[in-house]
Amino acid sequence: MSGEVTTFIEAIDQPWQAELCTELREIVLQAIPEAQERMQYKKPHFLKNGKYAAVISTSKAAVSFTIFHADGLTLPEGLFEGPSERKTIKLKQGQTVEGELLVSLLRQASAAL
């Protein structure tokens, strides 16, 4: 785990956003145990074999989680947005993370990396 990513999460001033970021980080590491973490563009990025697998970003009202290499994934209707190669879910305060779904999607998307 990257100290930079830990510092990023600890610096988030909204507790619900920090909790979501921690949970999403754990989901990535469960799905891709060999993922490398790095801060890039002021956001935590997760790479497998040097290629982007996922990114977490925060805004005032949401935590966004993007899965890269999403072509061919079967996604629940209305949950994700974005172009076919990368899909983003925006989580607002009070929403729960569907951990098993995200683990499964990340494993599928990163399998060829």
N, C-alpha and C positions, 0 to 999 in steps of 0.2 A: 504494500500500500504506500502511496505517495504522501509524504508529509505536506506537500503543497495542497493536495486535495483535502486533506484533513483540516488544514488551516483555513481553506476556502469555506468549508462547511461550518467550522467553528465561528467564522466571522459573520455568518448570516444572522441578521437581527430578528427575523420572524421565526419563532420556535417551530411552527408548523412546517415552514419551508426547510429548516435544518433537518427536521425529522424525516421529511420526504426525501431529501437529498441523501441522507444516510441510508435509508431503506433502498433507494434506487442503486446506490453504490454497492450495497450488499447483494442485490439481485444480479448486477453485472458480474460480480466476482463469483457468485454461485453458478451462473450460466457459463462464464468464461474464466475458469480459475487462473489461467495463465495471462489474463489481460494485464497490459501495462497501463498505468495511470499517468496522466500528465496534464498540467494546466496549459491551455492554449486559448488565446483570445479571451482570457479571463473566465474560462469555463473548464470544468473537469471533462477531459476526454479519455476514453478507454479504447485501447488499441490491441489488436491481436496480430502478431507477426508484422507489426509496423503499419497496419491498415486500420482505419477508423472502424470501430464496432458500435460505439454509443457515445452520447454526450448529454450532460445535464446542464440546464441553464435556468436561471431564476429571473423573474420580472416582479413588478409590484404585486400582481394578483395571481401568479401561477408559478409552478415549477414545470418546465418542459423537459421531456425525455425523448431523445431522438435515437432511433435504431437505423444504422447504415446497412447497405446491401440488402434492402428489404424487398427487392424484386422477387416475386413468386410467393411471398408470404400470404397466408390466408388470415385476414385481419377482421376483427369484429366490426360490424357496420357502425360508422359514425364516431368511433373512438380515436382514430388516428387521422392525421392530415399530412399533406405534403406530396412531393413527387414520388413516383414508384420506387426510386432507388433509396429514399430515406423517408421514414415515417416518424411523425412526432405526435406524442400525446401530451396534452396540457392538463395538468392536475391543479385544481384550485383547493383552497382551504376546505377541509372537511371531506374531501374525496379520498377514497381508499385506493391503494395500489393493488392491482391484481397480479401478485407476485408470480404465481405459477404460470400465468399467461405470458408475462414478460420474459421469464426465464426460458420458456419454450421458444418464443419468437427470437430471442437473442441467440439461442443455440442454433436455430435454423439459419438465421441470417449470417452468423459468423462461421458456420461449418466449413465453408470453402476458403476462408482466409488463411 
